[in-house]
């Protein structure tokens, strides 16, 4: 799920997510603590370089890249979905 936090919200917040289970009265709940910053001085990390395929089969693909010094972690997407 993706949410948009309003631009005028900064500091500590608790976000509650609730979603219904099909056509029942049951629901799932999830709560997360977030610390929202203004984004001042924050920029996107550099794009990794040296992207290459290490191994490809009919059911999997292994990829490799040179890590960037400013990146803490990477998210890999396939067809717009985070995998």
LUMMARSE-327488 format. One record per residue: residue number from 1; residue in one letter; x, y negated, z of N, C-alpha, C, O, CB in turn. Coordinates in nm, 3 decimals, always signed. Glycine has a CB too. Layout:
<atoms>
{seq:NUM type:A nu:X nv:Y nw:Z cau:X cav:Y caw:Z cu:X cv:Y cw:Z ou:X ov:Y ow:Z cbu:X cbv:Y cbw:Z}
...
</atoms>
This chain:
<atoms>
{seq:1 type:X nu:+0.084 nv:+0.118 nw:+0.000 cau:+0.000 cav:+0.000 caw:+0.000 cu:+0.088 cv:-0.124 cw:+0.000 ou:+0.198 ov:-0.123 ow:+0.054 cbu:-0.095 cbv:+0.000 cbw:+0.121}
{seq:2 type:X nu:+0.039 nv:-0.226 nw:-0.060 cau:+0.110 cav:-0.353 caw:-0.058 cu:+0.018 cv:-0.458 cw:+0.001 ou:-0.103 ov:-0.457 ow:-0.025 cbu:+0.157 cbv:-0.395 cbw:-0.198}
{seq:3 type:X nu:+0.074 nv:-0.548 nw:+0.080 cau:-0.002 cav:-0.659 caw:+0.134 cu:+0.071 cv:-0.788 cw:+0.104 ou:+0.192 ov:-0.788 ow:+0.077 cbu:-0.024 cbv:-0.642 cbw:+0.287}
{seq:4 type:X nu:-0.002 nv:-0.896 nw:+0.107 cau:+0.058 cav:-1.027 caw:+0.091 cu:+0.039 cv:-1.103 cw:+0.221 ou:-0.073 ov:-1.127 ow:+0.264 cbu:-0.004 cbv:-1.104 cbw:-0.028}
{seq:5 type:X nu:+0.150 nv:-1.141 nw:+0.283 cau:+0.145 cav:-1.219 caw:+0.405 cu:+0.134 cv:-1.365 cw:+0.364 ou:+0.216 ov:-1.412 ow:+0.284 cbu:+0.271 cbv:-1.193 cbw:+0.498}
{seq:6 type:X nu:+0.035 nv:-1.439 nw:+0.416 cau:+0.022 cav:-1.580 caw:+0.378 cu:+0.151 cv:-1.658 cw:+0.404 ou:+0.222 ov:-1.630 ow:+0.500 cbu:-0.094 cbv:-1.645 cbw:+0.456}
{seq:7 type:X nu:+0.180 nv:-1.753 nw:+0.319 cau:+0.304 cav:-1.830 caw:+0.325 cu:+0.319 cv:-1.907 cw:+0.456 ou:+0.432 ov:-1.935 ow:+0.497 cbu:+0.311 cbv:-1.927 cbw:+0.209}
{seq:8 type:X nu:+0.210 nv:-1.942 nw:+0.522 cau:+0.218 cav:-2.021 caw:+0.644 cu:+0.235 cv:-1.935 cw:+0.770 ou:+0.222 ov:-1.987 ow:+0.881 cbu:+0.094 cbv:-2.107 cbw:+0.658}
{seq:9 type:X nu:+0.262 nv:-1.805 nw:+0.755 cau:+0.281 cav:-1.715 caw:+0.868 cu:+0.429 cv:-1.685 cw:+0.887 ou:+0.491 ov:-1.627 ow:+0.798 cbu:+0.201 cbv:-1.583 cbw:+0.848}
{seq:10 type:X nu:+0.486 nv:-1.723 nw:+0.998 cau:+0.623 cav:-1.689 caw:+1.032 cu:+0.626 cv:-1.641 cw:+1.176 ou:+0.533 ov:-1.667 ow:+1.253 cbu:+0.719 cbv:-1.810 cbw:+1.011}
{seq:11 type:X nu:+0.732 nv:-1.571 nw:+1.214 cau:+0.748 cav:-1.523 caw:+1.350 cu:+0.697 cv:-1.380 cw:+1.366 ou:+0.680 ov:-1.307 ow:+1.268 cbu:+0.674 cbv:-1.614 cbw:+1.447}
{seq:12 type:X nu:+0.675 nv:-1.342 nw:+1.490 cau:+0.635 cav:-1.206 caw:+1.525 cu:+0.486 cv:-1.187 cw:+1.502 ou:+0.404 ov:-1.268 ow:+1.545 cbu:+0.671 cbv:-1.175 cbw:+1.670}
{seq:13 type:X nu:+0.450 nv:-1.078 nw:+1.432 cau:+0.310 cav:-1.044 caw:+1.407 cu:+0.292 cv:-0.893 cw:+1.415 ou:+0.387 ov:-0.816 ow:+1.402 cbu:+0.264 cbv:-1.096 cbw:+1.269}
{seq:14 type:X nu:+0.169 nv:-0.853 nw:+1.438 cau:+0.131 cav:-0.712 caw:+1.434 cu:+0.032 cv:-0.696 cw:+1.321 ou:-0.067 ov:-0.769 ow:+1.314 cbu:+0.071 cbv:-0.664 cbw:+1.572}
{seq:15 type:X nu:+0.058 nv:-0.602 nw:+1.231 cau:-0.031 cav:-0.578 caw:+1.117 cu:-0.101 cv:-0.445 cw:+1.138 ou:-0.036 ov:-0.342 ow:+1.160 cbu:+0.049 cbv:-0.579 cbw:+0.982}
{seq:16 type:X nu:-0.233 nv:-0.446 nw:+1.131 cau:-0.314 cav:-0.327 caw:+1.146 cu:-0.371 cv:-0.288 cw:+1.010 ou:-0.435 ov:-0.369 ow:+0.943 cbu:-0.429 cbv:-0.349 cbw:+1.249}
{seq:17 type:X nu:-0.346 nv:-0.165 nw:+0.970 cau:-0.401 cav:-0.114 caw:+0.845 cu:-0.505 cv:-0.007 cw:+0.879 ou:-0.482 ov:+0.079 ow:+0.963 cbu:-0.288 cbv:-0.055 cbw:+0.753}
{seq:18 type:X nu:-0.619 nv:-0.015 nw:+0.813 cau:-0.726 cav:+0.083 caw:+0.833 cu:-0.775 cv:+0.125 cw:+0.696 ou:-0.805 ov:+0.041 ow:+0.612 cbu:-0.842 cbv:+0.024 cbw:+0.919}
{seq:19 type:X nu:-0.785 nv:+0.256 nw:+0.675 cau:-0.842 cav:+0.303 caw:+0.549 cu:-0.935 cv:+0.419 cw:+0.577 ou:-0.906 ov:+0.506 ow:+0.660 cbu:-0.732 cbv:+0.343 cbw:+0.448}
{seq:20 type:X nu:-1.047 nv:+0.420 nw:+0.506 cau:-1.150 cav:+0.522 caw:+0.523 cu:-1.111 cv:+0.652 cw:+0.455 ou:-1.036 ov:+0.654 ow:+0.357 cbu:-1.283 cbv:+0.473 cbw:+0.469}
{seq:21 type:X nu:-1.163 nv:+0.762 nw:+0.509 cau:-1.140 cav:+0.894 caw:+0.451 cu:-1.261 cv:+0.930 cw:+0.366 ou:-1.367 ov:+0.965 ow:+0.418 cbu:-1.115 cbv:+1.003 cbw:+0.563}
{seq:22 type:X nu:-1.243 nv:+0.920 nw:+0.235 cau:-1.348 cav:+0.953 caw:+0.137 cu:-1.481 cv:+0.891 cw:+0.179 ou:-1.487 ov:+0.773 ow:+0.213 cbu:-1.363 cbv:+1.107 cbw:+0.122}
{seq:23 type:X nu:-1.588 nv:+0.970 nw:+0.177 cau:-1.721 cav:+0.919 caw:+0.212 cu:-1.763 cv:+0.964 cw:+0.352 ou:-1.878 ov:+1.003 ow:+0.374 cbu:-1.825 cbv:+0.965 cbw:+0.109}
{seq:24 type:X nu:-1.667 nv:+0.960 nw:+0.446 cau:-1.697 cav:+1.002 caw:+0.583 cu:-1.690 cv:+0.882 cw:+0.676 ou:-1.658 ov:+0.771 ow:+0.633 cbu:-1.600 cbv:+1.113 cbw:+0.630}
{seq:25 type:X nu:-1.721 nv:+0.905 nw:+0.802 cau:-1.708 cav:+0.798 caw:+0.901 cu:-1.569 cv:+0.797 cw:+0.961 ou:-1.541 ov:+0.715 ow:+1.049 cbu:-1.813 cbv:+0.816 cbw:+1.013}
{seq:26 type:X nu:-1.481 nv:+0.885 nw:+0.915 cau:-1.344 cav:+0.893 caw:+0.967 cu:-1.255 cv:+0.789 cw:+0.901 ou:-1.281 ov:+0.745 ow:+0.789 cbu:-1.286 cbv:+1.034 cbw:+0.947}
{seq:27 type:X nu:-1.150 nv:+0.751 nw:+0.972 cau:-1.055 cav:+0.654 caw:+0.919 cu:-0.916 cv:+0.681 cw:+0.975 ou:-0.901 ov:+0.741 ow:+1.082 cbu:-1.100 cbv:+0.509 cbw:+0.951}
{seq:28 type:X nu:-0.815 nv:+0.636 nw:+0.902 cau:-0.678 cav:+0.639 caw:+0.949 cu:-0.640 cv:+0.497 cw:+0.990 ou:-0.687 ov:+0.400 ow:+0.932 cbu:-0.580 cbv:+0.695 cbw:+0.839}
{seq:29 type:X nu:-0.555 nv:+0.488 nw:+1.091 cau:-0.508 cav:+0.359 caw:+1.140 cu:-0.357 cv:+0.362 cw:+1.147 ou:-0.297 ov:+0.465 ow:+1.179 cbu:-0.570 cbv:+0.325 cbw:+1.278}
{seq:30 type:X nu:-0.294 nv:+0.249 nw:+1.118 cau:-0.150 cav:+0.237 caw:+1.131 cu:-0.120 cv:+0.094 cw:+1.172 ou:-0.176 ov:-0.001 ow:+1.117 cbu:-0.076 cbv:+0.275 cbw:+0.999}
{seq:31 type:X nu:-0.031 nv:+0.078 nw:+1.269 cau:+0.007 cav:-0.054 caw:+1.318 cu:+0.158 cv:-0.069 cw:+1.301 ou:+0.234 ov:+0.021 ow:+1.334 cbu:-0.035 cbv:-0.074 cbw:+1.467}
{seq:32 type:X nu:+0.200 nv:-0.184 nw:+1.250 cau:+0.343 cav:-0.212 caw:+1.239 cu:+0.371 cv:-0.349 cw:+1.299 ou:+0.288 ov:-0.440 ow:+1.293 cbu:+0.390 cbv:-0.206 cbw:+1.092}
{seq:33 type:X nu:+0.489 nv:-0.363 nw:+1.358 cau:+0.539 cav:-0.490 caw:+1.408 cu:+0.627 cv:-0.551 cw:+1.301 ou:+0.711 ov:-0.482 ow:+1.243 cbu:+0.618 cbv:-0.473 cbw:+1.543}
{seq:34 type:X nu:+0.608 nv:-0.677 nw:+1.272 cau:+0.691 cav:-0.745 caw:+1.173 cu:+0.741 cv:-0.877 cw:+1.228 ou:+0.676 ov:-0.939 ow:+1.311 cbu:+0.613 cbv:-0.767 cbw:+1.044}
{seq:35 type:X nu:+0.856 nv:-0.918 nw:+1.180 cau:+0.909 cav:-1.050 caw:+1.212 cu:+0.926 cv:-1.122 cw:+1.079 ou:+1.020 ov:-1.094 ow:+1.005 cbu:+1.045 cbv:-1.042 cbw:+1.293}
{seq:36 type:X nu:+0.836 nv:-1.213 nw:+1.050 cau:+0.833 cav:-1.282 caw:+0.921 cu:+0.921 cv:-1.406 cw:+0.929 ou:+0.906 ov:-1.489 ow:+1.019 cbu:+0.687 cbv:-1.320 cbw:+0.881}
{seq:37 type:X nu:+1.013 nv:-1.418 nw:+0.833 cau:+1.098 cav:-1.537 caw:+0.825 cu:+1.053 cv:-1.623 cw:+0.708 ou:+0.978 ov:-1.577 ow:+0.622 cbu:+1.247 cbv:-1.499 cbw:+0.812}
{seq:38 type:X nu:+1.099 nv:-1.744 nw:+0.706 cau:+1.056 cav:-1.838 caw:+0.603 cu:+1.116 cv:-1.807 cw:+0.467 ou:+1.066 ov:-1.856 ow:+0.365 cbu:+1.092 cbv:-1.978 cbw:+0.643}
{seq:39 type:X nu:+1.220 nv:-1.727 nw:+0.462 cau:+1.284 cav:-1.695 caw:+0.335 cu:+1.387 cv:-1.797 cw:+0.293 ou:+1.449 ov:-1.781 ow:+0.187 cbu:+1.181 cbv:-1.683 cbw:+0.229}
{seq:40 type:X nu:+1.408 nv:-1.900 nw:+0.373 cau:+1.506 cav:-2.002 caw:+0.338 cu:+1.646 cv:-1.941 cw:+0.335 ou:+1.689 ov:-1.878 ow:+0.431 cbu:+1.500 cbv:-2.118 cbw:+0.437}
{seq:41 type:X nu:+1.715 nv:-1.960 nw:+0.226 cau:+1.850 cav:-1.911 caw:+0.214 cu:+1.858 cv:-1.763 cw:+0.179 ou:+1.968 ov:-1.708 ow:+0.172 cbu:+1.922 cbv:-1.936 cbw:+0.339}
{seq:42 type:X nu:+1.746 nv:-1.699 nw:+0.159 cau:+1.745 cav:-1.557 caw:+0.126 cu:+1.734 cv:-1.543 cw:-0.025 ou:+1.648 ov:-1.604 ow:-0.088 cbu:+1.629 cbv:-1.483 cbw:+0.198}
{seq:43 type:X nu:+1.822 nv:-1.461 nw:-0.083 cau:+1.814 cav:-1.438 caw:-0.226 cu:+1.814 cv:-1.288 cw:-0.253 ou:+1.855 ov:-1.208 ow:-0.168 cbu:+1.932 cbv:-1.507 cbw:-0.300}
{seq:44 type:X nu:+1.770 nv:-1.252 nw:-0.368 cau:+1.766 cav:-1.110 caw:-0.406 cu:+1.908 cv:-1.056 cw:-0.416 ou:+1.999 ov:-1.129 ow:-0.457 cbu:+1.690 cbv:-1.090 cbw:-0.539}
{seq:45 type:X nu:+1.928 nv:-0.930 nw:-0.380 cau:+2.063 cav:-0.872 caw:-0.395 cu:+2.102 cv:-0.860 cw:-0.541 ou:+2.016 ov:-0.861 ow:-0.630 cbu:+2.070 cbv:-0.734 cbw:-0.327}
{seq:46 type:X nu:+2.230 nv:-0.850 nw:-0.564 cau:+2.280 cav:-0.836 caw:-0.700 cu:+2.234 cv:-0.704 cw:-0.760 ou:+2.216 ov:-0.605 ow:-0.689 cbu:+2.434 cbv:-0.845 cbw:-0.703}
{seq:47 type:X nu:+2.214 nv:-0.703 nw:-0.891 cau:+2.176 cav:-0.581 caw:-0.961 cu:+2.293 cv:-0.485 cw:-0.961 ou:+2.404 ov:-0.524 ow:-0.996 cbu:+2.130 cbv:-0.612 cbw:-1.106}
{seq:48 type:X nu:+2.271 nv:-0.359 nw:-0.922 cau:+2.380 cav:-0.261 caw:-0.924 cu:+2.438 cv:-0.245 cw:-1.064 ou:+2.367 ov:-0.257 ow:-1.164 cbu:+2.332 cbv:-0.125 cbw:-0.871}
{seq:49 type:X nu:+2.566 nv:-0.218 nw:-1.070 cau:+2.632 cav:-0.196 caw:-1.198 cu:+2.674 cv:-0.051 cw:-1.209 ou:+2.673 ov:+0.023 ow:-1.110 cbu:+2.755 cbv:-0.290 cbw:-1.214}
{seq:50 type:X nu:+2.712 nv:-0.010 nw:-1.327 cau:+2.762 cav:+0.125 caw:-1.348 cu:+2.656 cv:+0.232 cw:-1.339 ou:+2.686 ov:+0.346 ow:-1.303 cbu:+2.868 cbv:+0.154 cbw:-1.249}
{seq:51 type:X nu:+2.531 nv:+0.199 nw:-1.372 cau:+2.424 cav:+0.299 caw:-1.367 cu:+2.450 cv:+0.407 cw:-1.470 ou:+2.473 ov:+0.379 ow:-1.587 cbu:+2.287 cbv:+0.233 cbw:-1.391}
{seq:52 type:X nu:+2.447 nv:+0.532 nw:-1.424 cau:+2.468 cav:+0.644 caw:-1.516 cu:+2.393 cv:+0.767 cw:-1.469 ou:+2.362 ov:+0.781 ow:-1.351 cbu:+2.618 cbv:+0.675 cbw:-1.530}
{seq:53 type:X nu:+2.364 nv:+0.854 nw:-1.563 cau:+2.300 cav:+0.981 caw:-1.526 cu:+2.408 cv:+1.081 cw:-1.491 ou:+2.508 ov:+1.095 ow:-1.562 cbu:+2.209 cbv:+1.034 cbw:-1.643}
{seq:54 type:X nu:+2.387 nv:+1.150 nw:-1.380 cau:+2.483 cav:+1.249 caw:-1.334 cu:+2.437 cv:+1.387 cw:-1.377 ou:+2.520 ov:+1.472 ow:-1.411 cbu:+2.501 cbv:+1.242 cbw:-1.182}
{seq:55 type:X nu:+2.309 nv:+1.410 nw:-1.374 cau:+2.254 cav:+1.538 caw:-1.414 cu:+2.106 cv:+1.526 cw:-1.443 ou:+2.034 ov:+1.463 ow:-1.366 cbu:+2.277 cbv:+1.643 cbw:-1.307}
{seq:56 type:X nu:+2.061 nv:+1.583 nw:-1.552 cau:+1.921 cav:+1.579 caw:-1.591 cu:+1.877 cv:+1.720 cw:-1.627 ou:+1.941 ov:+1.788 ow:-1.707 cbu:+1.898 cbv:+1.480 cbw:-1.709}
{seq:57 type:X nu:+1.766 nv:+1.761 nw:-1.566 cau:+1.706 cav:+1.891 caw:-1.600 cu:+1.562 cv:+1.866 cw:-1.641 ou:+1.519 ov:+1.751 ow:-1.649 cbu:+1.715 cbv:+1.993 cbw:-1.480}
{seq:58 type:X nu:+1.488 nv:+1.971 nw:-1.667 cau:+1.348 cav:+1.954 caw:-1.705 cu:+1.261 cv:+1.907 cw:-1.589 ou:+1.149 ov:+1.862 ow:-1.610 cbu:+1.293 cbv:+2.084 cbw:-1.760}
{seq:59 type:X nu:+1.313 nv:+1.917 nw:-1.465 cau:+1.230 cav:+1.877 caw:-1.350 cu:+1.298 cv:+1.779 cw:-1.256 ou:+1.240 ov:+1.743 ow:-1.153 cbu:+1.191 cbv:+1.999 cbw:-1.272}
{seq:60 type:X nu:+1.420 nv:+1.734 nw:-1.288 cau:+1.487 cav:+1.640 caw:-1.198 cu:+1.588 cv:+1.555 cw:-1.274 ou:+1.628 ov:+1.586 ow:-1.387 cbu:+1.558 cbv:+1.715 cbw:-1.085}
{seq:61 type:X nu:+1.627 nv:+1.447 nw:-1.209 cau:+1.731 cav:+1.361 caw:-1.266 cu:+1.813 cv:+1.305 cw:-1.151 ou:+1.759 ov:+1.257 ow:-1.052 cbu:+1.670 cbv:+1.246 cbw:-1.353}
{seq:62 type:X nu:+1.943 nv:+1.311 nw:-1.165 cau:+2.034 cav:+1.253 caw:-1.068 cu:+2.098 cv:+1.131 cw:-1.132 ou:+2.147 ov:+1.138 ow:-1.245 cbu:+2.141 cbv:+1.355 cbw:-1.020}
{seq:63 type:X nu:+2.097 nv:+1.020 nw:-1.059 cau:+2.156 cav:+0.898 caw:-1.112 cu:+2.261 cv:+0.847 cw:-1.014 ou:+2.260 ov:+0.881 ow:-0.895 cbu:+2.048 cbv:+0.789 cbw:-1.137}
{seq:64 type:X nu:+2.351 nv:+0.767 nw:-1.064 cau:+2.459 cav:+0.713 caw:-0.983 cu:+2.480 cv:+0.567 cw:-1.023 ou:+2.453 ov:+0.529 ow:-1.136 cbu:+2.590 cbv:+0.795 cbw:-1.002}
{seq:65 type:X nu:+2.529 nv:+0.486 nw:-0.930 cau:+2.561 cav:+0.347 caw:-0.958 cu:+2.665 cv:+0.298 cw:-0.860 ou:+2.687 ov:+0.360 ow:-0.756 cbu:+2.435 cbv:+0.258 cbw:-0.953}
{seq:66 type:X nu:+2.727 nv:+0.186 nw:-0.893 cau:+2.825 cav:+0.124 caw:-0.805 cu:+2.749 cv:+0.038 cw:-0.704 ou:+2.676 ov:-0.053 ow:-0.744 cbu:+2.929 cbv:+0.038 cbw:-0.886}
{seq:67 type:X nu:+2.765 nv:+0.063 nw:-0.574 cau:+2.694 cav:-0.017 caw:-0.475 cu:+2.743 cv:-0.162 cw:-0.476 ou:+2.859 ov:-0.189 ow:-0.506 cbu:+2.711 cbv:+0.042 cbw:-0.336}
{seq:68 type:X nu:+2.653 nv:-0.252 nw:-0.444 cau:+2.688 cav:-0.394 caw:-0.436 cu:+2.714 cv:-0.429 cw:-0.290 ou:+2.650 ov:-0.374 ow:-0.201 cbu:+2.575 cbv:-0.483 cbw:-0.496}
{seq:69 type:X nu:+2.806 nv:-0.518 nw:-0.265 cau:+2.844 cav:-0.553 caw:-0.128 cu:+2.732 cv:-0.623 cw:-0.051 ou:+2.731 ov:-0.619 ow:+0.072 cbu:+2.967 cbv:-0.641 cbw:-0.129}
{seq:70 type:X nu:+2.638 nv:-0.686 nw:-0.121 cau:+2.532 cav:-0.760 caw:-0.052 cu:+2.406 cv:-0.678 cw:-0.031 ou:+2.309 ov:-0.728 ow:+0.026 cbu:+2.498 cbv:-0.884 cbw:-0.130}
{seq:71 type:X nu:+2.403 nv:-0.553 nw:-0.075 cau:+2.282 cav:-0.471 caw:-0.065 cu:+2.290 cv:-0.379 cw:+0.057 ou:+2.390 ov:-0.310 ow:+0.078 cbu:+2.262 cbv:-0.388 cbw:-0.194}
{seq:72 type:X nu:+2.184 nv:-0.378 nw:+0.136 cau:+2.176 cav:-0.291 caw:+0.252 cu:+2.125 cv:-0.154 cw:+0.210 ou:+2.177 ov:-0.051 ow:+0.254 cbu:+2.085 cbv:-0.351 cbw:+0.360}
{seq:73 type:X nu:+2.024 nv:-0.152 nw:+0.125 cau:+1.968 cav:-0.026 caw:+0.076 cu:+1.904 cv:-0.051 cw:-0.060 ou:+1.888 ov:-0.165 ow:-0.104 cbu:+1.864 cbv:+0.032 cbw:+0.176}
{seq:74 type:X nu:+1.869 nv:+0.058 nw:-0.126 cau:+1.808 cav:+0.049 caw:-0.258 cu:+1.675 cv:+0.121 cw:-0.258 ou:+1.658 ov:+0.221 ow:-0.188 cbu:+1.902 cbv:+0.108 cbw:-0.366}
{seq:75 type:X nu:+1.579 nv:+0.073 nw:-0.336 cau:+1.455 cav:+0.142 caw:-0.364 cu:+1.458 cv:+0.181 cw:-0.511 ou:+1.487 ov:+0.097 ow:-0.597 cbu:+1.331 cbv:+0.054 cbw:-0.331}
{seq:76 type:X nu:+1.428 nv:+0.306 nw:-0.540 cau:+1.428 cav:+0.355 caw:-0.677 cu:+1.282 cv:+0.372 cw:-0.721 ou:+1.203 ov:+0.437 ow:-0.653 cbu:+1.508 cbv:+0.489 cbw:-0.690}
{seq:77 type:X nu:+1.248 nv:+0.313 nw:-0.835 cau:+1.112 cav:+0.317 caw:-0.886 cu:+1.107 cv:+0.398 cw:-1.015 ou:+1.199 ov:+0.392 ow:-1.096 cbu:+1.058 cbv:+0.175 cbw:-0.910}
{seq:78 type:X nu:+0.999 nv:+0.473 nw:-1.034 cau:+0.972 cav:+0.544 caw:-1.158 cu:+0.830 cv:+0.511 cw:-1.197 ou:+0.737 ov:+0.537 ow:-1.120 cbu:+0.994 cbv:+0.699 cbw:-1.144}
{seq:79 type:X nu:+0.811 nv:+0.455 nw:-1.316 cau:+0.679 cav:+0.416 caw:-1.364 cu:+0.607 cv:+0.325 cw:-1.264 ou:+0.486 ov:+0.337 ow:-1.243 cbu:+0.594 cbv:+0.541 cbw:-1.391}
{seq:80 type:X nu:+0.683 nv:+0.234 nw:-1.202 cau:+0.625 cav:+0.139 caw:-1.109 cu:+0.599 cv:+0.195 cw:-0.970 ou:+0.548 ov:+0.122 ow:-0.884 cbu:+0.499 cbv:+0.088 cbw:-1.164}
{seq:81 type:X nu:+0.632 nv:+0.321 nw:-0.944 cau:+0.609 cav:+0.382 caw:-0.814 cu:+0.743 cv:+0.403 cw:-0.743 ou:+0.838 ov:+0.454 ow:-0.803 cbu:+0.534 cbv:+0.518 cbw:-0.829}
{seq:82 type:X nu:+0.751 nv:+0.363 nw:-0.617 cau:+0.871 cav:+0.382 caw:-0.537 cu:+0.888 cv:+0.531 cw:-0.509 ou:+0.801 ov:+0.593 ow:-0.447 cbu:+0.864 cbv:+0.301 cbw:-0.405}
{seq:83 type:X nu:+0.998 nv:+0.588 nw:-0.553 cau:+1.021 cav:+0.731 caw:-0.532 cu:+1.136 cv:+0.752 cw:-0.436 ou:+1.170 ov:+0.866 ow:-0.404 cbu:+1.049 cbv:+0.803 cbw:-0.664}
</atoms>
